Amino acid sequence: MKLPLFLILVTGFTSMGGIPGELSAQTPISTPPAKEAAQGHRITLRSASAPHQVATPDDKRKNWFVEPGLTFGGENGKRFLVQKFERKAVPDPVVGEKDRSEMTVLDQETGKTFVLVMSVEKTVNQ
């Protein structure tokens, strides 16, 4: 049995989610971000000279000046503890040498240690 072309087109449109050009059929449904992503802290080491500048754009206070033994970040400024700082440089063909100093930090809420590398943003989840 042959179906009329009009019936085939209408059936095809409804099985695809609506009429072509209809906004609801073409707009993807966004899913809420994962809980970890919402609670993540972005941290960037910005300065190799003491006191070292650390940027935390997700906190109320955006910049901290710290040294080993001092804390920063979080609601009360005591979430992350700076354990040590190492000055490092790597060869770069354009500028000769790039600063890739490292700061070892302890997340006091989770007990995990991580390393911040100069000018590289790191996201720390709870």
C-alpha positions as CSV (number, residue, x, y, z in Angstrom):
1,M,0.0,0.0,0.0
2,K,1.4,3.4,-1.0
3,L,1.0,6.3,1.5
4,P,0.5,9.8,0.1
5,L,3.6,11.9,0.2
6,F,1.9,14.4,2.6
7,L,1.3,11.7,5.2
8,I,5.0,10.5,4.8
9,L,6.3,14.0,5.4
10,V,4.1,14.7,8.4
11,T,5.0,11.3,10.0
12,G,8.7,12.0,9.4
13,F,8.5,15.5,10.9
14,T,6.8,14.3,14.1
15,S,9.2,11.4,14.5
16,M,12.1,13.9,14.3
17,G,10.7,16.1,17.0
18,G,8.6,18.7,15.1
19,I,8.5,20.6,11.9
20,P,11.8,21.6,10.4
21,G,12.6,25.2,11.4
22,E,10.7,24.9,14.7
23,L,13.0,26.2,17.4
24,S,12.2,23.4,20.0
25,A,13.2,20.7,17.5
26,Q,16.6,22.3,16.7
27,T,17.7,23.7,20.1
28,P,19.6,21.1,22.1
29,I,18.5,20.7,25.7
30,S,21.3,21.8,28.0
31,T,22.0,19.7,31.0
32,P,23.1,21.2,34.3
33,P,26.8,21.0,35.0
34,A,28.1,18.2,37.2
35,K,28.2,18.9,40.9
36,E,32.0,18.7,41.0
37,A,32.3,21.4,38.3
38,A,30.1,23.7,40.2
39,Q,32.2,23.3,43.3
40,G,35.6,23.5,41.5
41,H,38.1,26.2,42.4
42,R,40.2,27.7,39.6
43,I,43.7,28.6,40.8
44,T,46.6,30.2,38.9
45,L,50.1,30.9,40.1
46,R,50.9,34.4,38.8
47,S,54.3,35.4,40.3
48,A,57.6,33.7,41.0
49,S,58.9,36.4,43.4
50,A,58.0,36.3,47.0
51,P,55.3,36.9,48.1
52,H,53.8,34.8,45.3
53,Q,50.6,36.0,43.7
54,V,47.9,33.3,43.4
55,A,44.7,34.1,41.5
56,T,41.4,32.5,42.6
57,P,38.7,33.9,40.3
58,D,35.9,31.8,41.8
59,D,36.4,33.2,45.4
60,K,35.2,36.4,46.7
61,R,38.8,37.5,47.1
62,K,40.4,37.2,43.7
63,N,44.2,37.5,44.5
64,W,46.3,36.3,47.3
65,F,50.0,36.9,48.1
66,V,51.4,33.9,49.9
67,E,54.6,32.1,50.8
68,P,55.2,28.6,52.1
69,G,53.4,28.1,55.4
70,L,50.5,30.5,54.6
71,T,47.0,29.7,53.5
72,F,44.6,31.1,50.9
73,G,41.3,30.5,49.2
74,G,37.9,29.3,50.3
75,E,35.3,31.2,52.3
76,N,37.6,31.8,55.3
77,G,40.9,32.1,53.4
78,K,42.2,28.8,55.0
79,R,41.3,26.1,52.4
80,F,44.7,25.8,50.7
81,L,48.1,25.6,52.5
82,V,51.3,26.4,50.5
83,Q,53.8,23.7,51.3
84,K,56.8,24.7,49.1
85,F,57.8,26.7,46.1
86,E,60.4,25.7,43.5
87,R,61.8,28.1,40.9
88,K,62.0,26.4,37.5
89,A,62.6,27.5,33.9
90,V,62.3,25.6,30.6
91,P,63.9,26.5,27.2
92,D,61.7,28.3,24.8
93,P,62.7,28.9,21.1
94,V,60.9,32.3,20.9
95,V,61.8,34.0,24.2
96,G,64.8,31.9,25.2
97,E,63.5,30.7,28.6
98,K,60.0,30.4,30.1
99,D,59.2,30.5,33.8
100,R,57.6,27.3,34.9
101,S,58.0,27.6,38.6
102,E,56.0,25.2,40.8
103,M,54.1,25.7,44.0
104,T,53.0,22.6,46.0
105,V,49.7,23.1,47.7
106,L,47.7,21.1,50.2
107,D,43.8,21.2,49.9
108,Q,43.0,21.1,53.6
109,E,39.3,20.1,53.0
110,T,40.2,17.0,51.0
111,G,43.7,16.2,52.2
112,K,45.0,16.1,48.6
113,T,48.2,17.7,47.4
114,F,48.6,19.3,44.0
115,V,51.1,21.4,42.1
116,L,50.5,24.8,40.6
117,V,52.6,25.6,37.5
118,M,53.4,29.2,36.7
119,S,50.7,30.8,34.4
120,V,48.7,27.4,34.1
121,E,45.2,27.4,35.5
122,K,44.3,24.4,37.6
123,T,40.8,23.4,38.6
124,V,40.6,21.7,42.0
125,N,37.4,19.9,42.9
126,Q,36.1,18.9,46.3
